[in-house]
Amino acid sequence: MTDITPENRSDGRDLDLGYHATVLAIVSLLVWVGQTIGPAKPLVPGLIALFILYLMTMVGLIITKYAPVRLPSVAWISLVGIILTLPWTPGSAWITDRVANADFLALATPCLAYAGLAIAKREMDVAKTSGWKIAVIAVLVMIGTYLGSAAIAEFFL
Amino acid sequence: MDKLKETVMDWRLHLTVLAITILAELIGIVQIPIGIGSILLLPLLYAFVFGLIINPHVFKLAKGWIREREVQTASPLIVIAIMPFIAKFGTIIGPSINQIIDAGPALIMQELGNLGTIVIAFPVAVLVFRMGRESIGACFSVAREPNIAIIAEKYGLKSQEGTGVMGVYVVGTLFGTFTFAILASILATTGAFSIEALAMACGIGSGSMMAACSGALANAVPEMEEQILALAGASNVLTYATGLYLGIFVALPLTEKLYTLLGRKTDDTPMTGESK
């Protein structure tokens, strides 16, 4: 559900940093409102936490655009988050403490609102013509990947 | 710069999302006990449903407030809107690095569990539903973006295989968060698997599905929240890294082979259309 058409992937050299920076600012503000209402995160520390995540995301995007190694932007962004909070990274405890005021579930709420609004005619057409069989298969596919992974993990733990 | 201006100026879209977010967060997390466990309803799920309800493509009655322009503008925003969430997951993985290294072998091996789609869904598609080659596209993977790319490159999206992968992609887009949230919360309460294994399985290769899955799991077992999120996040990053290769080199050839084995060589009865 991360995006609707594969062509929308925002990876690579043509990534528009200004556009991303603006959209991320809007999204961060939406999350700020949401996480203050829902999980009742404190107002100002919450904003600081979201601002740190904003900076991490932008660093990840800059790496995506200019790094010689091509990886999807989400991989770079999570890598930035991981490296900055590793126990042996200087100042990692400070960062970990600050970002604790960003609620992880509330961070996904605006994204899914956009996703619901973005369902286009094409997606509805596919759903209608492919019919109930593909819906059943899709659910089995999801159950399959989940049970498969859980079973193997269980075996090796 | 036009794209930027258009996106920022579409205040109607952002205000709608603001209203949806506020409403979803006000409702909060709801827990519904069922016989074998309990189902967790999360604000992110309501947000998606509210978005669908006022989307004119989904409900004809909703025409008016949300126009084609908003639908168009919203689409590229989804990938960007999930990015701060991905960064947050990075900050959960970092401090837990030692636990993740300890879980190392299990974490890496469970990536092979993604082949479970072939074990469970493929026989039903071919033997029960008598589907043609679209069963290959539908069942070789969980049908997220990298998997669509594989099919698009090998068969084209207008082929039968393409119909299969797009069908599962769309159904996953519509119901994936629900399915994984419900699966995770039920399995967490039945005790058939350890919580660590269930957390690793949440790394599906989609930010929002992982969010729903690990969110449901963390709410079912709040005392293990940090560990659940760290393992799910690490597994998800690993899936981003390995999913494409597993698909190209293992899953797709395996599905092709099984398809020939099950005795359906050429098939000209595509299931699309007959289900009208």
Interface residues (C-beta under 8 A of the other chain):
Chain A: M1 T2 D3 I4 T5 P6 N8 R9 S10 D16 G18 Y19 H20 T22 V23 L24 I26 V27 S28 L30 V31 V33 G34 Q35 I37 G38 P39 L50 L53 Y54 M56 T57 G60 L61 L71 P72 S73 V74 A75 I77 S78 L79 V80 G81 I82 I83 L84 T85 L86 P87 T89 S92 I95 T96 V99 A102 F104 L105 A106 L107 A108 T109 P110 C111 L112 A113 Y114 A115 G116 L117 A118 I119 A120 K121 E123 M124 V126 A127 T129 S130 G131 W132 K133 I134 A135 V136 I137 A138 V139 L140 V141 M142 I143 G144 T145 Y146 L147 G148 S149 A150 A151 I152 A153 E154 F155 F156 L157
Chain B: M1 K3 L4 T7 V8 L13 H14 T16 V17 L18 I20 T21 I22 A24 E25 L26 G28 I29 L42 P43 L44 L45 A47 F48 V49 F50 G51 L52 I53 I54 N55 H57 V58 I66 E70 V71 Q72 A74 S75 P76 L77 I78 V79 I80 A81 I82 M83 P84 F85 I86 A87 K88 F89 G90 T91 I92 I93 G94 P95 I97 N98 A103 P105 A106 L107 M109 Q110 E111 L112 G113 N114 L115 G116 T117 I118 V119 I120 A121 V124 A125 F129 M131 E134 S135 A138 C139 S141 V142 A143 R144 E145 I148 A149 A152 T163 G164 M166 G167 V168 V170 V171 G172 T173 L174 F175 G176 T177 T179 F180 L183 A184 L187 F193 S194 E196 A197 L198 M200 A201 C202 G203 I204 S206 G207 S208 M209 A211 A212 C213 G215 L229 G233 S235 V237 Y240 A241 M271 T272 G273 S275 K276
